[in-house]
Every structure is written in structure tokens, then in C-alpha cells.
């Protein structure tokens, strides 16, 4: 075990961190982080809309969700090339790159143009369903715009203002990008939105399967146990989560049963209890049963964040990361807890979430109830906590006793 830990520490983790810090990956991460407040606004409005079930005269706040969460693909298309230029130290071109990303993205959505000057878009393409298209457009625009930073019409000694030089130097790449969009959308009549969705459909199908749900969840927890941020998976999984919850919401509106289990809401409600790895039971053990002063002290600091599903303090404070004793139960939680959740939800014993609610910082229990408003969901949460407790407890006792003996010797 120690040999494996050392190999992960010295070889695997540095390589994964290098990928995370890669300009292209980190630009997508920064774009997703930047739009997070708009996603949270959509979640808050969804939360408020629950009151419509009790107060019939409440106004309809859904347009706020439409023009926040419902437009996230546009924001991604703008911000991804923007951050690429920023990280490549080409700050004078990041605004035009972002605007070009929006322009190309809108063109590829195949809008309908009328002879009287009207334009019609399909609204759902602006939301989570269009994120794959937005990401590809953003990366393409970023790559082309950066490539053309190596070419200039002007010499370094030119007396022209810098902004004028940028105007002329970006004309060619912007024209080429929009020309490509024009050819595909208006000449060849190829709907890249549908094409890209079909290409990524196998990913969504795999992710929504039992094996995909368990395996992908485990990979995130496995990486986290080595101090690698799960953000490395977000560029791939976030569109899947958003597409899944949107499809569930649409199915519910049509009187059908939601069927996508692999959503952020399911993870927040039952899998990430106290944070990734289901660490709330561990913090409670440390608080009430620890003999070592180290774990007692850490538990007092970490209990409040854990209740609000924030577990970085315990992961790096106990520590769990790079701890051969506590990493094993974290891995077991990463396999067993999502397996239980998927089975219970797929059998219909608990309602599958169908409302956008990415307020992961709500206290444990409240967040679970809000994602599906099903009392059976709270019962499943209790089962999850009990199972996780049984997984953590023997490893906790070994580690606590080890620290206690060390403190006594000192």
C-alpha cells in the first residue's frame, strides 16, 4: 500500500495536476466557475417556485431562470476563448476572441432567418444541452485566435496605436472562423448542434448507466483522495449533469417519469454527504468518539463546513488525502454509496430529481429533501449515513488509536 501511495504521490499526482493546470483545461474550468453565480440564481428561483404549490397568486419567476441558467452555453462560448487568451498572455485579444466565440456559436445553432428581418432560435440550445457545442466552439476560437497572434501585418517598430494593430491582425482569424460557420450552417445546412450531440450521446448513455454512475463517481473521489481537484472531470461531466436534469424536468412537464439518475442533484442529495467521499460520518466520529487530541481538535473545526457539504478541511486536515488508512474507506464509499443510490432510484423507491437545484452548500438533509421533495429521500439519506458510518468506523478506530499512542509516547 505504501509503495502504491508513494508512486501516486511522485508520479501520478504531478501529472494530473499538470493536466489540471493546462491552459485549455483550466480555461474551461474558469469559464464554468465564472458562470456559477448564474447557475445558482437559476437554482434559487427553482427553490422559490416551490412556493407556487402553496400560493397560487405568486408571480411567475421562471423568466429569471431562462435568462440566467437558460443562457449558460452562450456564456461558455464567450468565456472559454476569453480565458484562453488571458492565460496565453494575449490580453489585447481576449475580448474580441470572446465575442467571436458568441458569434460563431449563435451561427452554428442554425437560427431561422425570415425575409422581414426576423430571427428565431430554439431556446433549449442556449442551456445545458448546448454546452458541448459551446465548449468545442470556445476551444476552436481560442486555438485559431492564438495561432494568428504569431502573425502580424505590422512590424514591432510601427507607430500605430496597439488597438489599431489588434483590429487589423484579428480580421483574418475572425473572418475565417465566421466563414466556417457560414459554410456549415447556411451553405451546407449541417446542424452541428445535433451532430455534436449525437457524437457525445454515447458518453451520456454511459454516464447514465449503473456502471457509468458508479465508476465516474469513484474516479472523482479516487483523484480527490490524492489531493487532485475533481474539477479535472467537470469539463466533461458538467454538460452531462445539466443535460440530464433538463431532460428530467422536461419529462416531468410532459407527465412522464424522470429517468436520468446521474445528475448533480442526485450526487448532492445522497452521494456527497458532507462532501465528496461521504465524509460527514467521519467528522461526527472524530467529534464524539476520538481519543486523540489531533482528531478532536480537527473535528471542532470541520464539523460546521461538513454540515454544509464542504470537506476540504477534513480531507487535508485529518488528513484523509495521502493517508493509507483513511483513503481505503473513502474509496469504498466512492463505490458503495453511488451503487446504493442508483439502485434505489432506478427501482422507483425514491423519486428521481427533476428540478435544477445546485445549492450544494445547503445543510445536509435540507438539500436532500429539496432535490425531490420526497420523504423517502430522507430515509435513503439515513441509510446512506449508516452504511458510510459502518465503512468509516473500523478505519477511524485504527487511525485514532495510532495517533493516541503517538501522543502518549510524546
JOHUDA-V711674 format. One record per run of one state. SS is the DSSP state (@ for helix, = for strand, . for the rest). FROM is the first residue (numbers start at 0). TO is the last residue. If there is no record, write none. Layout:
# JOHUDA-V711674
<<SS/FROM/TO> <SS/FROM/TO>>
This chain:
# JOHUDA-V711674
<<./0/0> <@/1/19> <./20/21> <@/22/33> <./34/34> <@/35/52> <./53/60> <@/61/65> <./66/67> <@/68/86> <./87/89> <@/90/107> <./108/110> <=/111/112> <./113/117> <=/118/119> <./120/121> <@/122/125> <./126/126> <@/127/149> <./150/160> <@/161/186> <./187/190> <@/191/206> <./207/208> <@/209/223> <./224/229> <@/230/252> <./253/262> <@/263/270> <./271/278> <@/279/288> <./289/291> <@/292/306> <./307/310> <@/311/316> <./317/322> <@/323/345> <./346/364> <@/365/371> <./372/373> <@/374/408> <./409/409>>
